[in-house]
Amino acid sequence: MSHTTDLYTKYVLNTARRSLTLVRGEGRRIWDDAGKCYLDFGGGIAVNCLGHAYPAMVKALAEQAARIIHTSNLYFNDPAGRLAERLVKHLGGSGKIFFTNSGAESNECILKLARRAGHATGRFEIITALNSFHGRTFGGIAASGQDKLKSGFEPMLPGFTHVPYNDLAAVEAAITPRTIAVLIEGIQGEGGICPATPEYLLGLRALTKARGIMLLIDAVQCGHFRTGRYQSYQRILEGTAGAEGFQPDALSMAKSLGGGFPIGAAWISEEYENVLGPGTHNTTYGGSPLASAAANVVLDAIETEKLDANIRARGDELLAGLKPMIGKSGMVAVRGLGGLIGMAFEQEVASDMVKKFSDAGLLTIAAGTKVVRFLPALNVTSSEIEEGLGIVRGAFNA
Ligand SMILES: Cc1ncc(COP(=O)(O)O)c(C=O)c1O
């Protein structure tokens, strides 16, 4: 056992199945404490969208840290103001941002928003999807459609109903006079990389509008250009008639937003932007100058290097390279968009496969027990995709 694993065993709560001790990263490569190099297609669970040690990120963090790191929510700061403007513009130009520090916190914000919006009329129920994942807070586990997240923490926060994903009729049937919102992921991430269909998205928007119900989207994993468009629903709805102007009422984000620096955010549409006022909701750290500076670097890089187009093309290459492997080791499907690709197996072998790929020099991440996720940085190159495919091929053939 290394000194680090020894320290973890003694002093860190054992809530995750940790494997390697990672010490350094550069670009899409990462090194462990034994000096072994890995191609990183796990990206710190869809977070490191610019890879590691991205020079402009390193510079901006150092410069911002030297100027001011934290102010608290009692004061304005310029990096957060600029970031909010950029996010709102990406979301159509109206509405407002609430900054948080994680995906779960961003979801807490939109769940509280919905509760508060429905309070005067006695509406508090929120419909979510089976197999969804919305974080580990009490709101997050209650919202998530997976029993294993709730087990032992009951009683749950009341008011959540779970229905099958991509099933519009099931949502309609679950609506009651107390329903205030429907919450879905654009692509279910932890649930196994399952994209929403265009019909589901458009149907949900029409249904919720007609019934005066909010549509909330959890874009923590699938958002922020991971699919090759700013939001996964924009990518999914490309070329679909009637999709122009599709907008949820609120959206949660985190992960790629900060490129590795912890920051999350909730976007709230103009219609609901006054529901949470002073004293109703807040956080000490949200939108710190340092976190916001990191998020601004991510947006700069995506814009100047056209990383949306890059990850779309690299994702297509990855899908095309993985598809011929269907049938190997019980692999039954490959699915996803851009830098959010899942390889599904018949059996519960995801963690074994992740270990196999890791031993062969490629980091990937399990999604549940049957799916392996590929979450490369948005600036991954074509030759790195080819290299990753070679490692996967080699592991299957071994
Ligand atoms: C869709 C989705 N929502 C929420 C979360 C929770 O985010 P965090 O771990 O930053 O709290 C995750 C994390 O994997 C996620 O994938």
PDBQT file of the ligand as one rigid body, heavy atoms in Angstrom, charges set to zero:
ROOT
HETATM    1  C1  LIG A 401     -27.154  14.574 -14.202  1.00  0.00    +0.000 C 
HETATM    2  C2  LIG A 401     -26.446  14.866 -12.919  1.00  0.00    +0.000 A 
HETATM    3  N1  LIG A 401     -27.015  15.683 -12.019  1.00  0.00    +0.000 NA
HETATM    4  C3  LIG A 401     -26.423  15.976 -10.866  1.00  0.00    +0.000 A 
HETATM    5  C4  LIG A 401     -25.196  15.450 -10.530  1.00  0.00    +0.000 A 
HETATM    6  C5  LIG A 401     -24.552  15.784  -9.215  1.00  0.00    +0.000 C 
HETATM    7  O1  LIG A 401     -23.473  16.618  -9.433  1.00  0.00    +0.000 OA
HETATM    8  P1  LIG A 401     -22.377  16.808  -8.279  1.00  0.00    +0.000 P 
HETATM    9  O2  LIG A 401     -21.681  15.506  -8.121  1.00  0.00    +0.000 OA
HETATM   10  O3  LIG A 401     -21.480  17.901  -8.794  1.00  0.00    +0.000 OA
HETATM   11  O4  LIG A 401     -23.111  17.222  -7.059  1.00  0.00    +0.000 OA
HETATM   12  C6  LIG A 401     -24.557  14.590 -11.431  1.00  0.00    +0.000 A 
HETATM   13  C7  LIG A 401     -23.253  13.985 -11.097  1.00  0.00    +0.000 C 
HETATM   14  O5  LIG A 401     -22.814  13.018 -11.669  1.00  0.00    +0.000 OA
HETATM   15  C8  LIG A 401     -25.191  14.300 -12.660  1.00  0.00    +0.000 A 
HETATM   16  O6  LIG A 401     -24.635  13.476 -13.561  1.00  0.00    +0.000 OA
ENDROOT
TORSDOF 0
